[in-house]
Amino acid sequence: MGFATIPSAIVVGVDGHPVAVEVHAGRGIPGLTLVGLPDASCREARDRVRAAVLASRAKWTDQRLTVNLAPSSTRKVGSALDLAIAVGVLVASGELEVEQVRGLAFVGELGLDGTVRPVAGIVPIVDALDTEAVVVPVASANDAELVDGPHVRAVATLGELLAALRGVEPWPDHDRPIRRADTGAPLDLRDVRGQPVVRRALEIAAAGGHHLLMIGPPGAGKTMLASRLPGLLPPLDRVSAMEVSRIHSAAGHSLSGGLIRRPPLRAPHHSATMVALVGGGSDAMRPGEVSLAHGGVLFLDELAEFPPTVLDALRQPLEEGVIRVSRARFTAKLPARFLLVAAMNPCPCGEAGRPGACRCPDGLMARYHRRLSGPLLDRFDLRVDVFRPDVEQLLGGEPGETSAVVAQRVAAARVLAADRGVLANAHLRGRDLERWAPVTADAHELLASTLRAGRLSARGLDRIRRVARTIADLAGHDGTLGTDHIGTALHLRAEVRLGAGAVA
Amino acid sequence: MTAARLELGAAGEERAAAWYRARGYVVVARNWRCREGELDLVCTRGRTVVFCEVKTRSSLAYGHPAEAVTPAKQQRIHKLAVLWLADQDPPVRADALRFDVAAVLPRSIDVIEAAF
């Protein structure tokens, strides 16, 4: 008769949940029953654990084993509990002493030969533990140490772990995978020739966190411009870096470069499914592209090619900065605060920008434009046309400003936003606008006439003021917003010229 | 089944029967058969009736003998027990039924009482 409780944890969404692995060994037909709502991959632990224990030259008991994963009301997913189950079985059956595992938590998947394999979500998992130390797979050790939590012990095999626990051998000291610093410089804005309006829009988007839509023909440089946006954003502070790293760890990415300091850029293809974009899928609730873009940029190229249902699912994260994924059993809340940058052709053939060049039939045009819902287009504060640069600019043009120079102005603008209690001006609340973004009488008249002309919605009005605030901040103007600021903001929120489906 | 294996099984059942007798049980049936299958050993002590499945192995190379008593086999033994009780004339007075597994190895016998 024996009993053991071994601490471990699993990851659901981007959060770790502690799990106590309870093992009871007693009389009965030999075998192992696993209870406590394990899913398929978790239930298979039974067979992996037994093979791994035998491969590690430890005795597998003839007693009847009951393993309970507490709390038994929540679903357990994945293979991260294998190692804890193995240790629990060995303690319950007397192969290990309770004293030898005191204060230790165990995380890792077991191979049939006793190797300890890395698991997804090691950062949130280790973060959920409150033990003195945690034993993790060697490949996960660097990521586990990013957490300001338990002391990390890395093992490669179960046999090695048993030897260390029994005090036969010292704790193994494995060569860790070398930490790569972020490789290569980010793409630089200097490479972009011409395009003054779009460069301006990129700078404003980065400074104020305003979503950007670029419309232009193929080859105009939309993708090139968008991929330079993360380089303009300030590096993530310690708290955001931890948050972003947790998300990427939960998605199964190895953080070989340490904490993610650079704002991520995610560019899902338009064939991406709903689950790939918003997250969910299995019981593990893997974060989707919108969460992986948290703290950075979500770039949707060929916006109109995305299925409309997928695009409308973006509305909640755009408003709230989180996405709630609900399944029958539970709901996961995943962080998803990102800067949305989208690019699209003006029409399916891409040539509508040049008079007389478009060959698209009317029916096709209408279908193309119907794919974008008004509410989604309304979320883009900056909408700019991108034209193909002309020959002189391409061949002889001066190189533009470097990203570093622009990033300095962006950082300064973000400091101003921080003084107003927000991350960026786009997050200013409507009722605070009177205080932070007052407008002059002339500018007020400009807004009023635009409203009267029906070219602006009430929500659009607030958005214009936020963009104007950012424009003023970048220009070093810290007072009331004038007609030039409001005018530029209105100009950069150009009517989307999509044939009949114009949206203001 | 080869003669050697039949002999191994019979020897195991004999040792299991001896184990029960030594503890004051009366062996009332051995290898009771019907169309549904076979009960290895039925014993009584007082008003407790014990149905025992005997598993004999010559080594542990293929796992513990008792592991071979799968849930499907357990269900079949439950059913056989009911048939056996119905078949007794005069009826057996049973206050309690118990299902045991006897794991017999060359140098040991391990009876798991109330195994299922």
Interface residues (C-beta under 8 A of the other chain):
Chain A: R27 G28 I29 P30 G31 D62
Chain B: G63 H64 A66 E67 V69 V101 D110 I112 E113 A115 F116
